[in-house]
Amino acid sequence: MKNDRREFLKLTGLFGAASLLPFQQVFASTRVKKAASCTLIPTETAGPFPLDLTENTTFFRKNITETKTGVPLKLKLKIIGDNNCGPMQNVRVNIWHCDKDGLYSGYSQTNNQGQAGLTYLRGYQFTDVNGEVEFETIFPGWYTGRICHIHFQVYVSSSYSAISQLTFPITEKQALYSANSTFYTKGTDPLALTADNIFSDGYQFQLASLTQNSTTGGYESYLEVTVQGTGTVGMGHIEKENAKNFTLGQNFPNPFTTETTIPFKLVLPSSITLDLYDLQGRKVATLQRKNLNSGDHELNLNMHELNLPHANYVFQLKVENANGTYVDSKLMTAFK
């Protein structure tokens, strides 16, 4: 499974950040904060402890908690394009933040000792047809000089990404800290938004909602993030090369219950492999077709025949022809 996962990530270009996949599993949350008039998210520093998450497939995950304790948090981001306020599909979203005590994984420095080589509270996912990604994590703590925050980076294409940070409403955040003092032993966050060196110049479009789930006791957060675009993924070098050899369409219907069809068009005679992956990057099914002619083709999938549960899956099409090997991927949703 480990080799399959690494091959999947490598073939789809994640190590080069040039080819993008969608991943997301929907959860019900209160959509409170919306980016009015599709205003671009402010650009912020990547922070003192950034990592290129694509260099390590460990970070390709929805749940980024690992062994860290704290109040459970489900964070959903919706990525929209500023040109038409439409959802940006198939873009990669990275997030990273400190633990309940204000420490970041991956580095060991005077103010962050003993954390080198660790990987907690970092991860990436890919936006679905609604432009949304969801992460399962813990609510971050705070550290001297910074108000509570989460870093995120949106890779729109191989030539453009947006880096920013989000924070939370003061009243709800302080109530969370006060009610969970066994976790957050440093107490409430002492810094005001106007005193923070990132948010002091404004935070209107970076203030995520924060609501408690009465059933689980955890919290849910939501933010719409506007980036440059028109609701579609920009085309980088790998995407352009793919277009010279094949086109992968969205499955239809989508969402679906049992059966769906995946359309694709071959520019040259080719052999193809279609792999299905779940949200954890595990290969769950493979279909192959050899020596197909150029032109339009379809693959039919039946979830019962494949013995797969209803869920979100990525379908990855690998095309091999006289020019080489080319890969593209999209997300599909099978629901009851």
C-alpha positions as CSV (number, residue, x, y, z in Angstrom):
1,M,0.0,0.0,0.0
2,K,2.8,2.4,0.8
3,N,4.4,2.0,-2.6
4,D,1.0,2.4,-4.3
5,R,0.4,5.6,-2.4
6,R,3.8,7.1,-3.2
7,E,3.4,6.1,-6.9
8,F,0.0,7.8,-7.0
9,L,1.4,11.0,-5.6
10,K,4.4,11.0,-7.8
11,L,2.5,10.3,-11.0
12,T,0.1,13.1,-10.3
13,G,2.8,15.6,-10.0
14,L,2.5,16.4,-6.3
15,F,6.3,16.4,-5.8
16,G,6.5,19.1,-8.4
17,A,3.4,21.0,-7.4
18,A,2.3,21.1,-11.0
19,S,-0.6,18.7,-11.3
20,L,-3.5,19.0,-8.9
21,L,-6.0,16.5,-7.6
22,P,-9.3,17.1,-5.7
23,F,-10.0,15.6,-2.3
24,Q,-12.7,16.5,0.2
25,Q,-15.3,14.8,2.3
26,V,-18.3,17.0,3.2
27,F,-19.4,17.7,6.7
28,A,-22.4,19.8,7.8
29,S,-21.2,23.1,9.2
30,T,-22.6,26.6,9.6
31,R,-21.4,28.8,6.8
32,V,-21.1,32.1,8.6
33,K,-18.1,34.0,7.2
34,K,-18.2,34.8,3.5
35,A,-15.8,36.8,1.4
36,A,-18.0,39.6,0.3
37,S,-17.7,40.7,-3.4
38,C,-15.0,38.0,-3.9
39,T,-12.3,40.1,-2.4
40,L,-8.9,38.6,-2.7
41,I,-7.5,37.0,0.5
42,P,-4.7,39.2,1.9
43,T,-1.2,37.8,1.2
44,E,0.7,37.0,4.4
45,T,4.0,35.5,5.4
46,A,4.4,31.8,5.4
47,G,5.5,32.2,9.0
48,P,8.6,31.1,11.0
49,F,8.1,27.4,10.6
50,P,6.9,26.6,7.0
51,L,7.5,23.4,5.2
52,D,7.0,22.3,1.6
53,L,4.4,19.7,2.4
54,T,4.6,18.2,-1.0
55,E,8.1,16.9,-0.3
56,N,6.7,14.3,2.1
57,T,3.6,12.2,1.3
58,T,2.9,11.9,5.0
59,F,1.2,15.3,4.7
60,F,-1.3,14.1,2.1
61,R,-4.1,13.6,4.6
62,K,-7.4,14.9,6.0
63,N,-6.7,14.3,9.7
64,I,-3.5,16.1,10.7
65,T,-3.8,15.6,14.5
66,E,-1.5,12.6,15.0
67,T,-1.0,12.2,18.8
68,K,-1.6,15.9,19.7
69,T,-4.3,16.6,22.3
70,G,-6.7,19.5,22.3
71,V,-10.3,20.5,21.4
72,P,-11.2,18.7,18.2
73,L,-11.7,21.1,15.3
74,K,-13.1,20.5,11.8
75,L,-11.9,23.2,9.5
76,K,-13.5,23.7,6.1
77,L,-12.2,26.2,3.5
78,K,-14.1,27.1,0.3
79,I,-11.8,28.4,-2.5
80,I,-13.4,30.8,-5.0
81,G,-12.1,32.7,-8.0
82,D,-12.2,36.5,-8.0
83,N,-13.3,36.8,-11.6
84,N,-16.6,35.1,-11.3
85,C,-17.0,34.2,-7.6
86,G,-17.2,30.5,-8.7
87,P,-15.7,27.6,-6.9
88,M,-12.1,26.7,-7.7
89,Q,-12.0,22.9,-8.3
90,N,-9.0,20.6,-8.2
91,V,-6.6,23.0,-6.3
92,R,-4.3,21.9,-3.5
93,V,-4.7,23.5,-0.1
94,N,-2.0,23.2,2.6
95,I,-2.6,24.1,6.2
96,W,-0.2,24.1,9.2
97,H,-0.5,25.5,12.7
98,C,0.9,25.2,16.3
99,D,-0.2,22.8,18.9
100,K,-2.1,23.7,22.1
101,D,1.2,24.9,23.7
102,G,2.3,27.1,20.7
103,L,4.8,24.6,19.2
104,Y,5.2,23.8,15.5
105,S,6.4,20.4,14.1
106,G,9.5,20.1,11.9
107,Y,11.9,22.5,13.6
108,S,14.0,22.8,16.7
109,Q,14.9,26.3,17.7
110,T,15.3,28.3,20.9
111,N,11.5,29.1,20.9
112,N,10.5,25.8,19.4
113,Q,12.7,23.2,21.0
114,G,12.5,19.4,20.4
115,Q,10.2,19.5,17.4
116,A,12.7,18.6,14.6
117,G,11.6,15.7,12.5
118,L,8.0,15.7,13.8
119,T,5.0,16.1,11.4
120,Y,2.0,16.9,13.5
121,L,-0.6,19.5,12.5
122,R,0.4,19.8,8.8
123,G,-1.4,18.5,5.8
124,Y,-2.9,19.1,2.4
125,Q,-6.1,18.2,0.6
126,F,-7.7,19.0,-2.7
127,T,-10.9,21.0,-3.5
128,D,-14.0,19.2,-4.7
129,V,-16.6,20.4,-7.2
130,N,-17.8,22.9,-4.6
131,G,-14.3,24.3,-4.2
132,E,-14.2,22.9,-0.6
133,V,-11.6,21.1,1.5
134,E,-12.0,19.8,5.1
135,F,-9.4,19.1,7.7
136,E,-9.7,17.4,11.1
137,T,-7.3,18.8,13.6
138,I,-7.2,20.4,17.1
139,F,-7.8,24.0,18.0
140,P,-4.4,25.8,18.0
141,G,-3.0,27.5,21.1
142,W,-1.1,30.8,21.0
143,Y,2.4,31.9,21.7
144,T,4.1,35.2,22.6
145,G,3.8,37.8,20.0
146,R,1.1,36.2,17.9
147,I,-2.6,35.8,18.2
148,C,-4.1,32.4,17.7
149,H,-4.0,31.6,13.9
150,I,-3.8,28.9,11.2
151,H,-1.5,29.2,8.1
152,F,-2.8,28.1,4.7
153,Q,-1.5,28.0,1.1
154,V,-3.7,27.6,-2.0
155,Y,-1.9,26.2,-5.1
156,V,-4.0,27.4,-8.0
157,S,-1.6,26.3,-10.7
158,S,2.1,25.6,-11.2
159,S,2.7,29.3,-11.5
160,Y,0.5,30.9,-8.9
161,S,-0.3,30.2,-5.2
162,A,-1.9,32.3,-2.5
163,I,-0.4,32.3,1.0
164,S,-2.4,33.7,4.0
165,Q,-3.5,33.1,7.6
166,L,-6.8,32.9,9.3
167,T,-7.9,33.6,12.9
168,F,-11.1,33.4,14.9
169,P,-13.7,35.6,16.7
170,I,-12.3,36.8,20.0
171,T,-15.4,35.9,22.2
172,E,-15.8,32.4,20.9
173,K,-12.1,31.7,21.0
174,Q,-11.7,32.9,24.6
175,A,-14.7,30.9,25.7
176,L,-13.2,27.8,24.1
177,Y,-9.9,28.3,26.0
178,S,-11.6,29.0,29.3
179,A,-13.9,25.9,29.0
180,N,-10.9,23.7,28.2
181,S,-8.2,24.9,30.6
182,T,-6.9,21.4,31.2
183,F,-5.7,21.5,27.6
184,Y,-4.9,25.2,27.2
185,T,-2.9,25.7,30.4
186,K,-1.6,29.1,29.4
187,G,-5.1,30.5,29.6
188,T,-6.9,32.8,27.2
189,D,-5.1,34.5,24.3
190,P,-3.8,37.9,25.6
191,L,-3.2,39.6,22.3
192,A,-5.7,41.8,20.5
193,L,-6.2,41.6,16.7
194,T,-5.1,45.2,16.4
195,A,-1.8,44.4,18.1
196,D,-1.0,41.3,16.0
197,N,1.7,42.0,13.4
198,I,-0.3,40.1,10.7
199,F,-3.9,41.1,11.4
200,S,-3.3,44.7,12.7
201,D,-3.9,46.1,9.1
202,G,-7.2,44.3,8.8
203,Y,-8.8,40.8,9.2
204,Q,-12.2,41.1,7.7
205,F,-11.6,38.4,5.1
206,Q,-9.5,36.2,7.4
207,L,-11.9,35.8,10.3
208,A,-13.3,32.2,10.2
209,S,-16.5,31.1,11.9
210,L,-16.2,29.1,15.1
211,T,-19.2,27.1,16.4
212,Q,-19.4,24.3,18.8
213,N,-21.0,21.0,17.7
214,S,-23.5,20.2,20.4
215,T,-23.4,16.5,19.6
216,T,-19.6,15.9,19.6
217,G,-18.4,18.7,21.8
218,G,-15.8,19.6,19.2
219,Y,-15.8,22.8,17.1
220,E,-16.4,23.6,13.4
221,S,-14.9,26.4,11.5
222,Y,-15.5,27.8,8.0
223,L,-14.0,30.4,5.8
224,E,-14.4,31.4,2.2
225,V,-11.0,32.2,0.5
226,T,-10.9,34.2,-2.7
227,V,-7.9,33.7,-5.0
228,Q,-7.0,34.8,-8.5
229,G,-9.0,32.8,-11.0
230,T,-12.3,32.2,-12.8
231,G,-13.6,29.1,-11.1
232,T,-11.3,26.8,-13.0
233,V,-7.8,25.5,-12.4
234,G,-5.0,27.4,-14.2
235,M,-3.0,25.3,-16.7
236,G,0.6,24.8,-15.9
237,H,3.3,23.0,-17.9
238,I,2.1,19.4,-17.0
239,E,-1.5,20.3,-17.8
240,K,-0.5,21.7,-21.2
241,E,1.4,18.5,-22.0
242,N,-1.5,16.4,-21.0
243,A,-3.8,18.4,-23.3
244,K,-1.6,17.5,-26.3
245,N,-2.2,13.8,-25.6
246,F,-5.6,13.3,-23.8
247,T,-8.5,15.0,-22.0
248,L,-10.1,13.6,-18.9
249,G,-13.7,14.6,-18.3
250,Q,-15.7,14.7,-15.1
251,N,-17.6,11.6,-14.4
252,F,-21.4,11.7,-14.9
253,P,-23.6,11.7,-13.1
254,N,-21.8,13.2,-10.2
255,P,-22.7,12.7,-7.4
256,F,-24.1,9.2,-8.1
257,T,-25.4,6.2,-6.1
258,T,-24.2,3.0,-7.9
259,E,-23.1,3.6,-11.5
260,T,-21.2,6.4,-13.1
261,T,-19.3,7.0,-16.4
262,I,-15.9,8.5,-16.9
263,P,-15.3,10.1,-20.3
264,F,-11.9,10.8,-21.9
265,K,-10.5,11.6,-25.3
266,L,-7.3,10.3,-26.7
267,V,-5.3,12.4,-29.2
268,L,-3.1,9.4,-30.1
269,P,-3.6,5.6,-29.9
270,S,-2.8,4.7,-26.3
271,S,-3.1,2.2,-23.5
272,I,-4.8,3.5,-20.3
273,T,-4.9,2.6,-16.6
274,L,-7.7,4.0,-14.4
275,D,-6.9,3.8,-10.6
276,L,-9.3,4.7,-7.8
277,Y,-8.0,6.1,-4.5
278,D,-9.7,6.8,-1.2
279,L,-9.1,10.0,0.9
280,Q,-6.1,8.4,2.5
281,G,-4.3,7.9,-0.8
282,R,-4.9,4.1,-0.8
283,K,-5.5,2.5,-4.2
284,V,-8.8,0.6,-4.0
285,A,-9.5,-0.4,-7.7
286,T,-7.8,-0.5,-11.1
287,L,-9.1,-0.8,-14.6
288,Q,-6.9,-1.2,-17.7
289,R,-7.5,-0.9,-21.4
290,K,-4.9,-1.7,-24.0
291,N,-4.3,-0.3,-27.5
292,L,-7.3,2.1,-27.7
293,N,-7.7,4.1,-30.8
294,S,-7.6,7.9,-30.8
295,G,-11.0,9.6,-30.2
296,D,-13.7,9.6,-27.5
297,H,-14.0,6.8,-25.0
298,E,-15.9,6.0,-21.8
299,L,-15.3,3.8,-18.7
300,N,-18.3,2.7,-16.7
301,L,-17.9,2.1,-13.0
302,N,-20.3,0.2,-10.7
303,M,-19.6,0.6,-7.0
304,H,-21.3,-2.7,-6.1
305,E,-19.2,-4.7,-8.6
306,L,-16.1,-3.0,-7.2
307,N,-17.3,-3.7,-3.7
308,L,-16.6,-0.1,-2.6
309,P,-18.6,1.9,0.0
310,H,-20.2,5.2,-0.7
311,A,-17.6,7.9,-0.3
312,N,-15.4,10.4,-2.2
313,Y,-12.8,8.9,-4.4
314,V,-10.2,10.2,-6.8
315,F,-10.0,8.6,-10.2
316,Q,-6.6,8.8,-11.9
317,L,-6.2,8.2,-15.6
318,K,-2.7,7.2,-16.8
319,V,-2.2,7.4,-20.5
320,E,0.7,5.7,-22.2
321,N,1.4,6.3,-25.9
322,A,4.3,7.0,-28.3
323,N,5.0,10.3,-26.7
324,G,5.3,9.0,-23.1
325,T,3.2,8.7,-20.0
326,Y,0.6,11.3,-18.9
327,V,-1.6,11.5,-15.8
328,D,-4.7,13.5,-14.8
329,S,-7.1,13.0,-11.9
330,K,-10.5,14.2,-10.6
331,L,-12.8,13.6,-7.7
332,M,-16.1,11.8,-7.7
333,T,-18.7,11.3,-5.0
334,A,-20.7,8.2,-4.5
335,F,-23.5,8.7,-1.9
336,K,-26.4,6.6,-0.6
